[in-house]
Amino acid sequence: MTVPKIELNDGNFIPQLGFGVFQVAQEETERIVTDALEVGYRHFDAAMIYGNEAQVGKALKASGIPRDELFVTTKLWNSDQGTDSARDAMDLSLEKLGLDYVDLYLIHWPRPDLDRYLESWLVLEEIKAAGKARSIGVSNFHRPHLEKILAGSNTVPAVNQIELHPAFAQRDLRAYGAELGMRIEAWGPLGQGKYDLFSEAALKDAAAAHGVTPAQVVIRWHLQSGIILFPKSNSRARMAENFDVFGFELTADEMASINAIDRDQRVGANPDEATF
């Protein structure tokens, strides 16, 4: 089963479907990432604040899979924003992961109250130039945050990783990203279980029509919308189910019905207000 790859604005390619390790316990991470690798995942989305970079790195190394077949993302945490601290944070993440470079490095949140994200973005440009990250991007950035870094730097982010699921489709932010040539990644692509997504008629009907689960329909909706995503699961069976989404295609009517679920229902923090 081949996961499609999407070209980024810097010429690099990213597997469209990956695996996330948010809220995966340290003591379980190595096993879970190993399971994901055996299922077929090659794209892993990590972050310093998740506390499990070292365990992700151990699983990747033990797999014996060549480095150029893997795509690894990690992120700069809010407390490390700033010139020197951002440089140090990148080096520490690489050390924990046991890697010479990451494929993608992101500013995790804009934290407009700190107002250090432009300063940090300039450091990410240095990190990319030094070969420590192949691509650089942002996470949870709204249009004003993006406009500020575009005005103050020379690099358009390769991606913006944002909360995105059928009830919170972020159409305006996605359209702005498309104008910039910036790809969109979805976190919480299945709604994080914070609302009864799978009872939506549009999803149940499509699932029945294709002989798949509602979760597989949602993942397929993201893929057909051109969105990069990385659902997480501690269950190997669920990992395999989430990966088995390339044997069917949603119709235009099914896509439209799922698009109609959008009701601006955020389940995570608002980046304009988040201060953690």
C-alpha positions, 0 to 999 in steps of 0.5 A, a space after each residue: 500500500 503506497 501512501 501518496 506524497 505531496 510536494 511542499 513549496 521548497 521542493 521536498 515531499 511529505 507522505 500525506 498520511 502519517 502517525 501522531 504521538 501526541 499523548 502517547 505515554 513514554 513507556 508505550 511509545 517505542 512499542 506503539 511506533 514499532 507497531 506503526 512502522 510494521 503496519 506501514 507508516 513512514 511519517 511520524 509527527 512528534 514534538 518536544 512537549 509530548 515528552 517522547 522524542 527519545 522513544 520515537 527515535 529508539 523505535 525508528 533506529 531499531 526498525 532498520 528502515 533507511 533514514 531516507 524512507 522516513 519522514 520525521 516532524 518535531 516542534 519548537 515549544 512555546 517556552 523555547 521561543 526566542 533566538 538562543 533558546 530556539 537554537 538550543 531546542 532544535 539541537 536537543 530534539 535532534 539529540 533525543 531523536 538520535 537524528 542528524 536532521 528532521 524532515 520538518 520543524 514547526 513552531 508549535 503555537 504562535 503565542 501572540 502574547 509573547 510576540 516571539 514567533 517572528 524572532 523564532 521563525 528567523 531561527 528556523 530559517 537558520 536551522 533549515 540553512 544549516 541542514 538540521 531541518 529539510 523543511 520548516 513550517 508553523 502550527 496553529 497560526 492564523 492569518 495575522 500571525 502568518 502575515 507577520 512572518 511573511 512581512 519579516 522574513 524570506 520564507 513562506 512556511 511549508 505547512 501550517 498544522 491546524 485543528 481540522 476535522 469535519 465540524 471545524 473545516 477551517 475553509 478560510 485559513 485553508 484557502 489563504 494557505 493555498 494562496 501562499 502555496 503552503 500545505 495544510 496539516 490536520 491535527 485532531 482529524 477525527 475530532 479527538 473524541 470530543 463530539 459524536 462525529 461518527 454518528 453524523 448521517 453523512 459519515 454513516 451513509 458513506 461508510 455503509 456505501 463503501 463497506 468501511 468505518 466512519 473513521 475511515 471515511 473521515 480520513 478519506 475525506 481529509 485525503 481527498 481534500 488535499 490535507 495531510 493528516 496523522 491520526 493516532 491510536 495505541 491499538 495496532 488493529 486501529 492503526 491498520 484500519 486508519 491506514 487502510 483507506 486507499 481502496 475506495 474513493 468518496 463520490 462528489 456528493 459524499 464529499 459535499 455532504 461531509 463538507 456540510 457538517 462544518 459548524 465552526 466547532 473548535 475542540 482545542 485551544 484558540 491560538 489567539 488566546 492560548 497562553 500555555 
